[in-house]
Amino acid sequence: MTTCEDAGLQRSKESADHVTDNRSIEIPPDAGRSWWLLDALADDPSPSSPQLRGDVTADVVILGGGYTGMWTALHLTELDPGVDVVILEQDICGGGPSGRNGGFVNSFWGDLHYLVDRFGDEAAIALCEAGEDSVRALGTFADDHKIDAWYRGDGEYVVAASEHQVGGWADGVITADRLGVSEHFQVLSKDEMRERISSPVFHGALFRKVGATVQPARLARGMRRVLIERGVRIFEDTPVTRFGVGDPAIAETGSGSVRAGSAVIALNAWAHHWKPFRRTVVVRGSYIVLTAPAPEELERIGWTDGSGLADMRSAIHYVRTTPDGRIAFGLGGMQPNLARSIGPRFAYDEHAIRIAIDDLRRMFPGFADVPIEAAWGGPIDVAGHHLPTFGMLGRGNVHYGHGYTGNGVGPSHLGGKIIANRILGKTDPVLDLPLVDLEPLRFPPEPIRSPGALVANTAIRRKDEAEDDGKEPNPLIDFVARLPRRLGYNLGP
Ligand SMILES: Cc1cc2nc3c(=O)[nH]c(=O)nc-3n(C[C@H](O)[C@H](O)[C@H](O)COP(=O)(O)OP(=O)(O)OC[C@H]3O[C@@H](n4cnc5c(N)ncnc54)[C@H](O)[C@@H]3O)c2cc1C
């Protein structure tokens, strides 16, 4: 009988090559907060918000002070300046993934092929265009409100970082061509890509013209500042401990409660802890390491604009630079444990951080001697169709938005617009988009879900690592890695 270990599901020999000596890598300690947030807080003059004390009422109570919650509140107050909104956040606004992410502002153009397959041509294009509007809207919002969020709309590269990944973009490009929207994409040969950004592992790329990067926590803290200016009541350090889906909806905290006509559950991966979402959102970890400034090395490899770069692995590498010449290198698709709940290893996991540093130095060997100054992680809300959904519970007065699967910076702007319009009973074309009330794909129940996800996730990463090393993955690993897609999920290879 073949056991998991025999089959290499622990760490396969072939894939161990480029990480065997990573124990010697010096890693920065857990700073508690992301480097982005520490930078943003140093530049944020607004006082901290109080905890909720006592019982209050509001028109709308929002659970979660990340982008989804805050964009909803921003759209609400734009559409109806008189609306009375309360936000309850367990930490500080932007303390979660909205202040910890890679800062890639994506539209949905990268999902075009899947969207067409699932929703048809017209709905797919409408969603991509709405996503594109949100990418630009973030830049306009930052300008209008004088938020120094480092917004750069320079597009993004999807690189083949191994020969296996070459042409992985073909379906999307063919679909774009058929639909007459190929101006959004440009295929680059190995030499053309290396001329733009030089790495010995790049074998070609797709350049997507719509895409931006931001300093994510500066954006989050700027959004919070604008909300306070508009009179939105924000309570921080205020975890919601009980929630009643009724009319009114009631959010209870340890020291008070909010009764409101409408409620918004904007809890991202934490929604997994809530019964209605336990089988529709699962949690993965994503981790980022940040180098010291090395502008001369960025100049040498030709990366002097604000473009983002990701490879085509299932456990994706996402990489961007900062204005002072650092590289922020991200590693997605990690699972520090059975992931039944969000523990401290989602915020900082030594094992994942060592792998990320190793992978960074493999992609950009010129950074081998550049110190790593910070490292952190955060939880990702994985949905089976790899798309967010914006739906309603109860009598239609409780709204939710999640399932970004690690791509929420741009889409949460759109999600906030959808939710705000629904709450206020407005009509807007965004309400016709296929993400509205999108029926989620359900994951298996426990005790199958967590161990099954861990095995599949481990296989996916082993397959990626073998292919990075130019090797064929073990056939059993390959089989297990492809299982989620075979079972109908839009996840994995
Ligand atoms: C390391 C990392 C890198 C990423 N990189 C990118 C990227 O480059 N581009 C991209 O598009 N996306 C990226 N993402 C995903 C992106 O950050 C999210 O999709 C986005 O921030 C979602 O916003 P949100 O408001 O829904 O969630 P969050 O920012 O997580 O906000 C939810 C909030 O709810 C709060 N909360 C939880 N439970 C409670 C409770 N009981 N009571 C009160 N408050 C509660 C949390 O503290 C949190 O602040 C990344 C994520 C991570 C972790």
The ligand as a Tripos MOL2 file, in Angstrom:
@<TRIPOS>MOLECULE
LIG
   53    58     1     0     0
SMALL
NO_CHARGES

@<TRIPOS>ATOM
      1 C1         -0.7530   38.1360    2.9670 C.3       1 LIG1
      2 C2         -1.9100   38.5060    2.0910 C.ar      1 LIG1
      3 C3         -1.6690   39.0190    0.8170 C.ar      1 LIG1
      4 C4         -2.7360   39.3940   -0.0030 C.ar      1 LIG1
      5 N1         -2.4630   40.0070   -1.1920 N.ar      1 LIG1
      6 C5         -3.4820   40.4880   -1.9410 C.ar      1 LIG1
      7 C6         -3.2110   41.2620   -3.0920 C.ar      1 LIG1
      8 O1         -2.0640   41.5700   -3.4080 O.2       1 LIG1
      9 N2         -4.2690   41.6770   -3.8370 N.ar      1 LIG1
     10 C7         -5.5600   41.3900   -3.4870 C.ar      1 LIG1
     11 O2         -6.4730   41.7710   -4.2160 O.2       1 LIG1
     12 N3         -5.8300   40.7120   -2.3500 N.ar      1 LIG1
     13 C8         -4.8350   40.2870   -1.5610 C.ar      1 LIG1
     14 N4         -5.1100   39.6410   -0.3920 N.ar      1 LIG1
     15 C9         -6.5170   39.4890    0.0130 C.3       1 LIG1
     16 C10        -7.0880   40.8080    0.5340 C.3       1 LIG1
     17 O3         -6.2720   41.2930    1.5550 O.3       1 LIG1
     18 C11        -8.5060   40.5750    1.0250 C.3       1 LIG1
     19 O4         -9.2730   39.9710    0.0030 O.3       1 LIG1
     20 C12        -9.1860   41.8600    1.4570 C.3       1 LIG1
     21 O5         -8.3980   42.5530    2.3880 O.3       1 LIG1
     22 C13       -10.5640   41.5370    2.0100 C.3       1 LIG1
     23 O6        -11.0640   42.6430    2.7060 O.3       1 LIG1
     24 P1        -12.1560   42.3710    3.8200 P.3       1 LIG1
     25 O7        -12.5670   43.6770    4.3720 O.co2     1 LIG1
     26 O8        -13.2130   41.5080    3.2600 O.co2     1 LIG1
     27 O9        -11.3940   41.5180    4.8940 O.3       1 LIG1
     28 P2        -10.4300   41.9090    6.1310 P.3       1 LIG1
     29 O10        -9.4700   42.9390    5.7860 O.co2     1 LIG1
     30 O11        -9.9210   40.6300    6.6780 O.co2     1 LIG1
     31 O12       -11.4610   42.5310    7.1560 O.3       1 LIG1
     32 C14       -12.2720   41.7190    7.9710 C.3       1 LIG1
     33 C15       -12.1610   42.2940    9.3630 C.3       1 LIG1
     34 O13       -13.0730   41.6130   10.2210 O.3       1 LIG1
     35 C16       -12.5060   41.6570   11.5210 C.3       1 LIG1
     36 N5        -13.1940   40.6690   12.3470 N.ar      1 LIG1
     37 C17       -13.1160   39.3110   12.2950 C.ar      1 LIG1
     38 N6        -13.9180   38.7420   13.2130 N.ar      1 LIG1
     39 C18       -14.5370   39.7690   13.8530 C.ar      1 LIG1
     40 C19       -15.4990   39.8210   14.8920 C.ar      1 LIG1
     41 N7        -15.9860   38.7230   15.4710 N.pl3     1 LIG1
     42 N8        -15.9250   41.0410   15.3100 N.ar      1 LIG1
     43 C20       -15.4420   42.1830   14.7410 C.ar      1 LIG1
     44 N9        -14.5230   42.1750   13.7620 N.ar      1 LIG1
     45 C21       -14.0860   40.9820   13.3140 C.ar      1 LIG1
     46 C22       -11.0490   41.3450   11.2620 C.3       1 LIG1
     47 O14       -10.2410   41.7790   12.3270 O.3       1 LIG1
     48 C23       -10.7940   42.1100    9.9710 C.3       1 LIG1
     49 O15       -10.2270   43.3930   10.2080 O.3       1 LIG1
     50 C24        -4.0730   39.2260    0.4460 C.ar      1 LIG1
     51 C25        -4.3240   38.7000    1.7070 C.ar      1 LIG1
     52 C26        -3.2550   38.3370    2.5170 C.ar      1 LIG1
     53 C27        -3.5320   37.7790    3.8780 C.3       1 LIG1
@<TRIPOS>BOND
     1     1     2 1
     2     2     3 ar
     3     2    52 ar
     4     3     4 ar
     5     4     5 ar
     6     4    50 ar
     7     5     6 ar
     8     6     7 ar
     9     6    13 1
    10     7     8 2
    11     7     9 ar
    12     9    10 ar
    13    10    11 2
    14    10    12 ar
    15    12    13 ar
    16    13    14 ar
    17    14    15 1
    18    14    50 ar
    19    15    16 1
    20    16    17 1
    21    16    18 1
    22    18    19 1
    23    18    20 1
    24    20    21 1
    25    20    22 1
    26    22    23 1
    27    23    24 1
    28    24    25 2
    29    24    26 1
    30    24    27 1
    31    27    28 1
    32    28    29 2
    33    28    30 1
    34    28    31 1
    35    31    32 1
    36    32    33 1
    37    33    34 1
    38    33    48 1
    39    34    35 1
    40    35    36 1
    41    35    46 1
    42    36    37 ar
    43    36    45 ar
    44    37    38 ar
    45    38    39 ar
    46    39    40 ar
    47    39    45 ar
    48    40    41 1
    49    40    42 ar
    50    42    43 ar
    51    43    44 ar
    52    44    45 ar
    53    46    47 1
    54    46    48 1
    55    48    49 1
    56    50    51 ar
    57    51    52 ar
    58    52    53 1
@<TRIPOS>SUBSTRUCTURE
     1 LIG1         1 GROUP 0 **** ****
